Structures are given as C-alpha cells and as structure tokens.
Amino acid sequence: MATNDPTPATDNDRTTKTKEEHPRLASARAWWNEAWAEGGVLHERWEDVRRAPGAGWHGMANWIKAVAAITVFSITVLLLNGAVDVLLDAAHHILTAVPDVQVGNNTSTGVWATIDNPIRSYIAAHSHGLPISASTVYTVWQITGLFALIAGFATRSNGVRLTWTAWGAASIAMVWTATPDTSRTVATGIAVLAWTLASAVALRGLSLRPTVFTHIHNAGPEIRPEIHIPATPPADNVHPLQKR
C-alpha cells in the first residue's frame, strides 16, 4: 500500500512562511536596519550625539539643545517647587509665632498707639473666617510696610513705591474706620502726617516733574561737490599803464 509522504519544506519556504506569519515584525526589522544604515535617521542622530562634545553648545544639533534645555528647565522647576514649599512652611511658622491680636488689645504707647491700636482692632475684628489667624495678618502688615520702606529707599523701584503707597492708603483707611467718632479726624490726620514723613524716605528721588530731553544737533560743514568757485587769476599779467 503506497503512502503519500509530504515533500520536505525547503529554506525558502520556511522564510516565506515566517514573513507571512509576522509581517509587522519583518517591517519593523527592515525599518530598523534602514534607520541604522549610513544616512539613516537613527544613524544621523547618533552622529549628532557623538559630535556634540567636540562641537560645543553653538555647534551641536538643535534637537540636542532643545532636549538639554527642556531637561534643565524641568529639573529647575522641581527644585524650585521643593524650595518654595520649604520657604512657605518656614514663613508660616515665623508668622504664627506672635501673640494673638485681640480687639481692644492696646499694647502700643505714645503717638504710635494712635495709629497702631486702631489697626490692631480693625484686623482682629475683620479676620474671622480666614485660613490664617489675626496675628498672622497683623505680622504680614508690619513686614510689608517695613519692606516697602527699606526697599523703596534702597532700590527706588516703582513697584516697591506702589506697594508703599497702597500700604499707607490701607493703613490710613483702617485708622479712620476703627477709631471712635469723637477722635477719628485727629487720629487720621496723625496717620497721614506719619505716613507722609516716612514717604520722604521710601519715595526718595521721586519727582513729579516730567523729564524733558533736549537734543542739540550741531550741523557740520556742508560739502557739496557740485558747487565750484572759480579761482582768481594771478596778478602777474597785470601791468600798470605808463605815461609817455
């Protein structure tokens, strides 16, 4: 009885079958080989990386510069994020380490009490419901005024001067609101005078007179080649008339 033996598969048949079963793998392998060939995409990118140390920042490829800039920016953002959290936590502990401000807690004396006590009372009366305590608000108010006074004198920055002006206006408004009616006018006047005297330091160098720039143009001698001045003939050919 005859048996039908299958014909043994050749190497070409196995290669064809593998390509038919894994077309995507074959395409990926072909792209990989082509990309790493001389002139390919990955080969060129590798050459850019290899030449970068010797080429320096100005000579390296633009895509390497972009990757380096994005990496440095990301690391900087992460470091700043951690630093800001630490600074905010430290500032919170410093600001909350002061006694609580109570309504009517008149601890100041002298002329300063006329300004400070109404501000204390106003802050204590209007800080309910805030995520920070009244003592923190009062400390922030003091630090802001002191910073604007010193920085305005040292830097003469318009932004700092604006901060000092807003701080003074808010302080005067709090004095006016929290002072009793019988002495409100006098207390507000004292606050205005004190802020005006301090402004001589914080607003040092500020002038309300507009600056006028005068440009003086000194015209140089005009030389025009198209103008020709005839030369005077020499006087050697002139002979006086003689009488005979």
ChimeraX commands (.cxc) that place a marker at each C-alpha (Angstrom):
marker #1 position 0.00,0.00,0.00 radius 0.5
marker #1 position 1.50,3.29,-1.14 radius 0.5
marker #1 position 1.84,6.13,1.30 radius 0.5
marker #1 position 1.83,9.81,0.34 radius 0.5
marker #1 position 4.87,11.42,2.03 radius 0.5
marker #1 position 4.81,15.24,2.11 radius 0.5
marker #1 position 7.61,16.97,0.31 radius 0.5
marker #1 position 10.17,18.33,2.77 radius 0.5
marker #1 position 9.99,22.10,3.13 radius 0.5
marker #1 position 12.98,23.99,1.82 radius 0.5
marker #1 position 14.67,27.02,3.45 radius 0.5
marker #1 position 12.94,29.40,1.05 radius 0.5
marker #1 position 9.56,28.00,2.03 radius 0.5
marker #1 position 10.32,28.50,5.73 radius 0.5
marker #1 position 11.41,32.14,5.13 radius 0.5
marker #1 position 8.25,32.86,3.13 radius 0.5
marker #1 position 6.08,31.30,5.84 radius 0.5
marker #1 position 7.79,33.35,8.55 radius 0.5
marker #1 position 7.25,36.56,6.64 radius 0.5
marker #1 position 3.59,35.71,6.11 radius 0.5
marker #1 position 3.07,34.92,9.80 radius 0.5
marker #1 position 4.91,38.00,11.14 radius 0.5
marker #1 position 4.56,40.83,8.61 radius 0.5
marker #1 position 4.74,43.59,11.24 radius 0.5
marker #1 position 7.90,42.17,12.81 radius 0.5
marker #1 position 9.53,41.93,9.41 radius 0.5
marker #1 position 8.58,45.53,8.57 radius 0.5
marker #1 position 9.93,46.77,11.90 radius 0.5
marker #1 position 13.18,44.87,11.39 radius 0.5
marker #1 position 13.55,46.28,7.90 radius 0.5
marker #1 position 12.93,49.85,9.17 radius 0.5
marker #1 position 15.45,49.33,11.98 radius 0.5
marker #1 position 18.14,48.15,9.58 radius 0.5
marker #1 position 17.42,51.03,7.22 radius 0.5
marker #1 position 17.45,53.61,10.04 radius 0.5
marker #1 position 20.85,52.46,11.28 radius 0.5
marker #1 position 22.34,52.31,7.82 radius 0.5
marker #1 position 24.61,55.12,6.74 radius 0.5
marker #1 position 22.43,58.17,6.10 radius 0.5
marker #1 position 19.51,56.73,8.08 radius 0.5
marker #1 position 17.53,58.60,10.74 radius 0.5
marker #1 position 18.97,56.87,13.81 radius 0.5
marker #1 position 22.46,56.82,12.33 radius 0.5
marker #1 position 22.35,60.61,11.82 radius 0.5
marker #1 position 21.00,61.20,15.33 radius 0.5
marker #1 position 23.79,59.07,16.78 radius 0.5
marker #1 position 26.35,61.03,14.80 radius 0.5
marker #1 position 24.89,64.26,16.23 radius 0.5
marker #1 position 25.32,62.91,19.76 radius 0.5
marker #1 position 28.84,61.67,19.04 radius 0.5
marker #1 position 29.92,65.04,17.63 radius 0.5
marker #1 position 28.23,67.12,20.36 radius 0.5
marker #1 position 31.08,67.13,22.95 radius 0.5
marker #1 position 33.59,68.43,20.45 radius 0.5
marker #1 position 31.20,70.81,18.68 radius 0.5
marker #1 position 30.23,72.72,21.82 radius 0.5
marker #1 position 26.92,74.41,22.51 radius 0.5
marker #1 position 26.87,76.53,19.34 radius 0.5
marker #1 position 27.95,73.71,17.08 radius 0.5
marker #1 position 25.75,70.86,18.33 radius 0.5
marker #1 position 22.47,69.92,16.70 radius 0.5
marker #1 position 19.36,71.94,17.50 radius 0.5
marker #1 position 17.39,68.94,18.75 radius 0.5
marker #1 position 20.10,68.22,21.34 radius 0.5
marker #1 position 19.90,71.83,22.52 radius 0.5
marker #1 position 16.13,71.54,22.84 radius 0.5
marker #1 position 16.33,68.31,24.84 radius 0.5
marker #1 position 19.02,69.76,27.12 radius 0.5
marker #1 position 17.02,72.95,27.68 radius 0.5
marker #1 position 13.82,71.04,28.50 radius 0.5
marker #1 position 15.72,68.77,30.90 radius 0.5
marker #1 position 17.35,71.67,32.73 radius 0.5
marker #1 position 14.03,73.54,32.90 radius 0.5
marker #1 position 12.23,70.51,34.33 radius 0.5
marker #1 position 14.90,69.95,36.98 radius 0.5
marker #1 position 14.82,73.65,37.90 radius 0.5
marker #1 position 11.04,73.58,38.29 radius 0.5
marker #1 position 11.24,70.52,40.54 radius 0.5
marker #1 position 13.93,72.12,42.71 radius 0.5
marker #1 position 12.06,75.41,42.94 radius 0.5
marker #1 position 8.86,73.59,43.82 radius 0.5
marker #1 position 10.57,71.90,46.74 radius 0.5
marker #1 position 12.30,75.12,47.80 radius 0.5
marker #1 position 9.05,77.09,47.70 radius 0.5
marker #1 position 7.33,74.51,49.91 radius 0.5
marker #1 position 10.15,74.74,52.44 radius 0.5
marker #1 position 10.14,78.56,52.42 radius 0.5
marker #1 position 6.37,78.76,52.76 radius 0.5
marker #1 position 6.43,76.32,55.66 radius 0.5
marker #1 position 9.18,78.32,57.39 radius 0.5
marker #1 position 7.32,81.59,56.79 radius 0.5
marker #1 position 4.15,80.07,58.23 radius 0.5
marker #1 position 5.96,79.08,61.43 radius 0.5
marker #1 position 7.53,82.53,61.74 radius 0.5
marker #1 position 4.31,84.41,61.14 radius 0.5
marker #1 position 2.30,82.31,63.57 radius 0.5
marker #1 position 4.89,82.65,66.34 radius 0.5
marker #1 position 3.48,86.01,67.53 radius 0.5
marker #1 position 0.82,86.69,70.18 radius 0.5
marker #1 position -2.80,86.73,69.06 radius 0.5
marker #1 position -4.29,90.11,68.29 radius 0.5
marker #1 position -7.41,90.81,70.32 radius 0.5
marker #1 position -9.96,93.58,69.91 radius 0.5
marker #1 position -9.01,96.39,72.26 radius 0.5
marker #1 position -5.57,94.90,72.90 radius 0.5
marker #1 position -3.90,98.31,73.20 radius 0.5
marker #1 position -0.28,97.40,73.78 radius 0.5
marker #1 position 1.28,100.36,71.94 radius 0.5
marker #1 position 2.07,103.62,73.69 radius 0.5
marker #1 position 2.70,107.21,72.69 radius 0.5
marker #1 position 1.92,108.66,69.30 radius 0.5
marker #1 position 2.34,105.26,67.65 radius 0.5
marker #1 position -0.61,103.96,69.67 radius 0.5
marker #1 position -2.88,106.43,67.88 radius 0.5
marker #1 position -2.11,104.62,64.63 radius 0.5
marker #1 position -1.27,101.09,65.72 radius 0.5
marker #1 position -4.14,100.35,68.10 radius 0.5
marker #1 position -6.92,101.11,65.58 radius 0.5
marker #1 position -5.15,98.93,63.03 radius 0.5
marker #1 position -4.88,96.08,65.54 radius 0.5
marker #1 position -8.57,96.40,66.37 radius 0.5
marker #1 position -9.59,96.53,62.70 radius 0.5
marker #1 position -7.54,93.45,61.77 radius 0.5
marker #1 position -8.82,91.48,64.77 radius 0.5
marker #1 position -12.42,92.39,64.00 radius 0.5
marker #1 position -12.25,91.54,60.28 radius 0.5
marker #1 position -10.10,88.39,60.29 radius 0.5
marker #1 position -12.78,85.89,61.33 radius 0.5
marker #1 position -13.20,83.05,58.85 radius 0.5
marker #1 position -9.77,83.45,57.27 radius 0.5
marker #1 position -7.47,80.40,56.99 radius 0.5
marker #1 position -4.83,82.37,58.93 radius 0.5
marker #1 position -5.08,83.99,62.34 radius 0.5
marker #1 position -5.39,87.70,63.04 radius 0.5
marker #1 position -1.88,87.72,64.47 radius 0.5
marker #1 position -0.54,86.45,61.13 radius 0.5
marker #1 position -2.40,89.17,59.23 radius 0.5
marker #1 position -1.02,91.81,61.58 radius 0.5
marker #1 position 2.53,90.48,61.18 radius 0.5
marker #1 position 2.22,90.43,57.38 radius 0.5
marker #1 position 1.01,94.04,57.52 radius 0.5
marker #1 position 4.06,95.07,59.57 radius 0.5
marker #1 position 6.54,93.16,57.38 radius 0.5
marker #1 position 5.04,94.63,54.19 radius 0.5
marker #1 position 5.35,98.19,55.45 radius 0.5
marker #1 position 8.90,97.70,56.70 radius 0.5
marker #1 position 9.98,96.03,53.46 radius 0.5
marker #1 position 8.41,98.76,51.29 radius 0.5
marker #1 position 10.07,101.47,53.40 radius 0.5
marker #1 position 13.58,99.99,53.21 radius 0.5
marker #1 position 13.39,98.68,49.64 radius 0.5
marker #1 position 11.89,101.95,48.37 radius 0.5
marker #1 position 14.81,103.88,49.86 radius 0.5
marker #1 position 17.45,101.43,48.60 radius 0.5
marker #1 position 16.21,100.45,45.15 radius 0.5
marker #1 position 13.94,103.33,44.07 radius 0.5
marker #1 position 11.80,100.76,42.30 radius 0.5
marker #1 position 8.42,101.92,41.01 radius 0.5
marker #1 position 6.85,98.62,42.04 radius 0.5
marker #1 position 8.08,98.99,45.62 radius 0.5
marker #1 position 6.93,102.60,45.69 radius 0.5
marker #1 position 3.49,101.50,44.54 radius 0.5
marker #1 position 3.45,98.90,47.32 radius 0.5
marker #1 position 4.36,101.58,49.89 radius 0.5
marker #1 position 1.59,103.87,48.59 radius 0.5
marker #1 position -1.03,101.11,48.74 radius 0.5
marker #1 position 0.14,100.07,52.22 radius 0.5
marker #1 position -0.11,103.63,53.50 radius 0.5
marker #1 position -3.57,104.16,52.00 radius 0.5
marker #1 position -4.82,100.89,53.56 radius 0.5
marker #1 position -3.34,101.82,56.95 radius 0.5
marker #1 position -4.98,105.25,56.91 radius 0.5
marker #1 position -8.32,103.69,55.93 radius 0.5
marker #1 position -8.09,101.22,58.85 radius 0.5
marker #1 position -7.30,104.05,61.27 radius 0.5
marker #1 position -10.29,106.02,60.00 radius 0.5
marker #1 position -12.63,103.04,60.30 radius 0.5
marker #1 position -11.57,101.69,63.71 radius 0.5
marker #1 position -11.13,105.00,65.58 radius 0.5
marker #1 position -14.16,106.28,67.55 radius 0.5
marker #1 position -16.13,109.13,66.01 radius 0.5
marker #1 position -15.04,111.68,68.61 radius 0.5
marker #1 position -11.34,111.36,67.74 radius 0.5
marker #1 position -11.47,109.92,64.23 radius 0.5
marker #1 position -10.39,113.08,62.43 radius 0.5
marker #1 position -7.41,113.73,64.70 radius 0.5
marker #1 position -6.21,110.11,64.58 radius 0.5
marker #1 position -6.49,110.01,60.78 radius 0.5
marker #1 position -4.59,113.29,60.48 radius 0.5
marker #1 position -1.79,111.94,62.64 radius 0.5
marker #1 position -1.67,108.79,60.50 radius 0.5
marker #1 position -1.45,110.88,57.32 radius 0.5
marker #1 position 1.35,113.02,58.75 radius 0.5
marker #1 position 3.31,109.98,59.92 radius 0.5
marker #1 position 2.94,108.26,56.54 radius 0.5
marker #1 position 3.95,111.47,54.73 radius 0.5
marker #1 position 7.12,111.81,56.81 radius 0.5
marker #1 position 8.01,108.17,56.20 radius 0.5
marker #1 position 7.34,108.66,52.48 radius 0.5
marker #1 position 10.21,111.13,52.36 radius 0.5
marker #1 position 12.44,108.10,52.94 radius 0.5
marker #1 position 10.55,105.45,50.97 radius 0.5
marker #1 position 9.95,107.69,47.94 radius 0.5
marker #1 position 13.42,109.22,47.90 radius 0.5
marker #1 position 14.34,110.53,44.47 radius 0.5
marker #1 position 10.77,110.51,43.14 radius 0.5
marker #1 position 9.97,113.62,41.11 radius 0.5
marker #1 position 6.58,114.57,39.71 radius 0.5
marker #1 position 8.17,116.95,37.22 radius 0.5
marker #1 position 8.26,115.42,33.73 radius 0.5
marker #1 position 11.69,114.79,32.33 radius 0.5
marker #1 position 12.42,116.73,29.16 radius 0.5
marker #1 position 15.21,115.54,26.91 radius 0.5
marker #1 position 16.71,118.27,24.75 radius 0.5
marker #1 position 18.73,117.14,21.80 radius 0.5
marker #1 position 21.09,119.73,20.37 radius 0.5
marker #1 position 22.21,118.94,16.87 radius 0.5
marker #1 position 25.32,120.71,15.70 radius 0.5
marker #1 position 25.30,120.69,11.95 radius 0.5
marker #1 position 28.69,120.11,10.44 radius 0.5
marker #1 position 30.03,121.94,7.43 radius 0.5
marker #1 position 28.15,121.12,4.26 radius 0.5
marker #1 position 30.26,119.96,1.42 radius 0.5
marker #1 position 28.60,119.96,-1.99 radius 0.5
marker #1 position 30.84,118.91,-4.84 radius 0.5
marker #1 position 28.52,120.40,-7.48 radius 0.5
marker #1 position 29.37,123.96,-6.35 radius 0.5
marker #1 position 32.57,125.21,-7.96 radius 0.5
marker #1 position 34.18,128.53,-7.02 radius 0.5
marker #1 position 36.28,129.94,-9.88 radius 0.5
marker #1 position 39.87,130.52,-8.98 radius 0.5
marker #1 position 41.18,134.08,-9.00 radius 0.5
marker #1 position 43.70,134.58,-11.84 radius 0.5
marker #1 position 47.19,135.52,-10.74 radius 0.5
marker #1 position 48.13,139.22,-10.80 radius 0.5
marker #1 position 51.41,138.67,-12.70 radius 0.5
marker #1 position 49.85,139.61,-16.06 radius 0.5
marker #1 position 48.54,142.98,-14.88 radius 0.5
marker #1 position 50.85,145.88,-15.81 radius 0.5
marker #1 position 50.14,149.48,-14.91 radius 0.5
marker #1 position 49.77,151.99,-17.69 radius 0.5
marker #1 position 52.80,154.21,-18.16 radius 0.5
marker #1 position 52.66,157.75,-19.46 radius 0.5
marker #1 position 54.98,158.76,-22.21 radius 0.5
marker link #1:1,2 radius 0.2
marker link #1:2,3 radius 0.2
marker link #1:3,4 radius 0.2
marker link #1:4,5 radius 0.2
marker link #1:5,6 radius 0.2
marker link #1:6,7 radius 0.2
marker link #1:7,8 radius 0.2
marker link #1:8,9 radius 0.2
marker link #1:9,10 radius 0.2
marker link #1:10,11 radius 0.2
marker link #1:11,12 radius 0.2
marker link #1:12,13 radius 0.2
marker link #1:13,14 radius 0.2
marker link #1:14,15 radius 0.2
marker link #1:15,16 radius 0.2
marker link #1:16,17 radius 0.2
marker link #1:17,18 radius 0.2
marker link #1:18,19 radius 0.2
marker link #1:19,20 radius 0.2
marker link #1:20,21 radius 0.2
marker link #1:21,22 radius 0.2
marker link #1:22,23 radius 0.2
marker link #1:23,24 radius 0.2
marker link #1:24,25 radius 0.2
marker link #1:25,26 radius 0.2
marker link #1:26,27 radius 0.2
marker link #1:27,28 radius 0.2
marker link #1:28,29 radius 0.2
marker link #1:29,30 radius 0.2
marker link #1:30,31 radius 0.2
marker link #1:31,32 radius 0.2
marker link #1:32,33 radius 0.2
marker link #1:33,34 radius 0.2
marker link #1:34,35 radius 0.2
marker link #1:35,36 radius 0.2
marker link #1:36,37 radius 0.2
marker link #1:37,38 radius 0.2
marker link #1:38,39 radius 0.2
marker link #1:39,40 radius 0.2
marker link #1:40,41 radius 0.2
marker link #1:41,42 radius 0.2
marker link #1:42,43 radius 0.2
marker link #1:43,44 radius 0.2
marker link #1:44,45 radius 0.2
marker link #1:45,46 radius 0.2
marker link #1:46,47 radius 0.2
marker link #1:47,48 radius 0.2
marker link #1:48,49 radius 0.2
marker link #1:49,50 radius 0.2
marker link #1:50,51 radius 0.2
marker link #1:51,52 radius 0.2
marker link #1:52,53 radius 0.2
marker link #1:53,54 radius 0.2
marker link #1:54,55 radius 0.2
marker link #1:55,56 radius 0.2
marker link #1:56,57 radius 0.2
marker link #1:57,58 radius 0.2
marker link #1:58,59 radius 0.2
marker link #1:59,60 radius 0.2
marker link #1:60,61 radius 0.2
marker link #1:61,62 radius 0.2
marker link #1:62,63 radius 0.2
marker link #1:63,64 radius 0.2
marker link #1:64,65 radius 0.2
marker link #1:65,66 radius 0.2
marker link #1:66,67 radius 0.2
marker link #1:67,68 radius 0.2
marker link #1:68,69 radius 0.2
marker link #1:69,70 radius 0.2
marker link #1:70,71 radius 0.2
marker link #1:71,72 radius 0.2
marker link #1:72,73 radius 0.2
marker link #1:73,74 radius 0.2
marker link #1:74,75 radius 0.2
marker link #1:75,76 radius 0.2
marker link #1:76,77 radius 0.2
marker link #1:77,78 radius 0.2
marker link #1:78,79 radius 0.2
marker link #1:79,80 radius 0.2
marker link #1:80,81 radius 0.2
marker link #1:81,82 radius 0.2
marker link #1:82,83 radius 0.2
marker link #1:83,84 radius 0.2
marker link #1:84,85 radius 0.2
marker link #1:85,86 radius 0.2
marker link #1:86,87 radius 0.2
marker link #1:87,88 radius 0.2
marker link #1:88,89 radius 0.2
marker link #1:89,90 radius 0.2
marker link #1:90,91 radius 0.2
marker link #1:91,92 radius 0.2
marker link #1:92,93 radius 0.2
marker link #1:93,94 radius 0.2
marker link #1:94,95 radius 0.2
marker link #1:95,96 radius 0.2
marker link #1:96,97 radius 0.2
marker link #1:97,98 radius 0.2
marker link #1:98,99 radius 0.2
marker link #1:99,100 radius 0.2
marker link #1:100,101 radius 0.2
marker link #1:101,102 radius 0.2
marker link #1:102,103 radius 0.2
marker link #1:103,104 radius 0.2
marker link #1:104,105 radius 0.2
marker link #1:105,106 radius 0.2
marker link #1:106,107 radius 0.2
marker link #1:107,108 radius 0.2
marker link #1:108,109 radius 0.2
marker link #1:109,110 radius 0.2
marker link #1:110,111 radius 0.2
marker link #1:111,112 radius 0.2
marker link #1:112,113 radius 0.2
marker link #1:113,114 radius 0.2
marker link #1:114,115 radius 0.2
marker link #1:115,116 radius 0.2
marker link #1:116,117 radius 0.2
marker link #1:117,118 radius 0.2
marker link #1:118,119 radius 0.2
marker link #1:119,120 radius 0.2
marker link #1:120,121 radius 0.2
marker link #1:121,122 radius 0.2
marker link #1:122,123 radius 0.2
marker link #1:123,124 radius 0.2
marker link #1:124,125 radius 0.2
marker link #1:125,126 radius 0.2
marker link #1:126,127 radius 0.2
marker link #1:127,128 radius 0.2
marker link #1:128,129 radius 0.2
marker link #1:129,130 radius 0.2
marker link #1:130,131 radius 0.2
marker link #1:131,132 radius 0.2
marker link #1:132,133 radius 0.2
marker link #1:133,134 radius 0.2
marker link #1:134,135 radius 0.2
marker link #1:135,136 radius 0.2
marker link #1:136,137 radius 0.2
marker link #1:137,138 radius 0.2
marker link #1:138,139 radius 0.2
marker link #1:139,140 radius 0.2
marker link #1:140,141 radius 0.2
marker link #1:141,142 radius 0.2
marker link #1:142,143 radius 0.2
marker link #1:143,144 radius 0.2
marker link #1:144,145 radius 0.2
marker link #1:145,146 radius 0.2
marker link #1:146,147 radius 0.2
marker link #1:147,148 radius 0.2
marker link #1:148,149 radius 0.2
marker link #1:149,150 radius 0.2
marker link #1:150,151 radius 0.2
marker link #1:151,152 radius 0.2
marker link #1:152,153 radius 0.2
marker link #1:153,154 radius 0.2
marker link #1:154,155 radius 0.2
marker link #1:155,156 radius 0.2
marker link #1:156,157 radius 0.2
marker link #1:157,158 radius 0.2
marker link #1:158,159 radius 0.2
marker link #1:159,160 radius 0.2
marker link #1:160,161 radius 0.2
marker link #1:161,162 radius 0.2
marker link #1:162,163 radius 0.2
marker link #1:163,164 radius 0.2
marker link #1:164,165 radius 0.2
marker link #1:165,166 radius 0.2
marker link #1:166,167 radius 0.2
marker link #1:167,168 radius 0.2
marker link #1:168,169 radius 0.2
marker link #1:169,170 radius 0.2
marker link #1:170,171 radius 0.2
marker link #1:171,172 radius 0.2
marker link #1:172,173 radius 0.2
marker link #1:173,174 radius 0.2
marker link #1:174,175 radius 0.2
marker link #1:175,176 radius 0.2
marker link #1:176,177 radius 0.2
marker link #1:177,178 radius 0.2
marker link #1:178,179 radius 0.2
marker link #1:179,180 radius 0.2
marker link #1:180,181 radius 0.2
marker link #1:181,182 radius 0.2
marker link #1:182,183 radius 0.2
marker link #1:183,184 radius 0.2
marker link #1:184,185 radius 0.2
marker link #1:185,186 radius 0.2
marker link #1:186,187 radius 0.2
marker link #1:187,188 radius 0.2
marker link #1:188,189 radius 0.2
marker link #1:189,190 radius 0.2
marker link #1:190,191 radius 0.2
marker link #1:191,192 radius 0.2
marker link #1:192,193 radius 0.2
marker link #1:193,194 radius 0.2
marker link #1:194,195 radius 0.2
marker link #1:195,196 radius 0.2
marker link #1:196,197 radius 0.2
marker link #1:197,198 radius 0.2
marker link #1:198,199 radius 0.2
marker link #1:199,200 radius 0.2
marker link #1:200,201 radius 0.2
marker link #1:201,202 radius 0.2
marker link #1:202,203 radius 0.2
marker link #1:203,204 radius 0.2
marker link #1:204,205 radius 0.2
marker link #1:205,206 radius 0.2
marker link #1:206,207 radius 0.2
marker link #1:207,208 radius 0.2
marker link #1:208,209 radius 0.2
marker link #1:209,210 radius 0.2
marker link #1:210,211 radius 0.2
marker link #1:211,212 radius 0.2
marker link #1:212,213 radius 0.2
marker link #1:213,214 radius 0.2
marker link #1:214,215 radius 0.2
marker link #1:215,216 radius 0.2
marker link #1:216,217 radius 0.2
marker link #1:217,218 radius 0.2
marker link #1:218,219 radius 0.2
marker link #1:219,220 radius 0.2
marker link #1:220,221 radius 0.2
marker link #1:221,222 radius 0.2
marker link #1:222,223 radius 0.2
marker link #1:223,224 radius 0.2
marker link #1:224,225 radius 0.2
marker link #1:225,226 radius 0.2
marker link #1:226,227 radius 0.2
marker link #1:227,228 radius 0.2
marker link #1:228,229 radius 0.2
marker link #1:229,230 radius 0.2
marker link #1:230,231 radius 0.2
marker link #1:231,232 radius 0.2
marker link #1:232,233 radius 0.2
marker link #1:233,234 radius 0.2
marker link #1:234,235 radius 0.2
marker link #1:235,236 radius 0.2
marker link #1:236,237 radius 0.2
marker link #1:237,238 radius 0.2
marker link #1:238,239 radius 0.2
marker link #1:239,240 radius 0.2
marker link #1:240,241 radius 0.2
marker link #1:241,242 radius 0.2
marker link #1:242,243 radius 0.2
marker link #1:243,244 radius 0.2
view
